[in-house]
């Protein structure tokens, strides 16, 4: 069962006039790296490095990591 939480009117990037990562932006990533297999440990390290280099993105990266960690929990409800 999916959560009934309401989303804000739009992500901050949209409200600020910037383009957020969308399905369209994710496609090139999938095409260039889609055949690779990575561990969650590797992904977590890349996210930490990204946040170290881009501290303004700490909150969105934390939200993404939390969402990824809870994907199975939503399926069990």
Beta strands, then each sheet from edge to edge (+ up, - down):
end
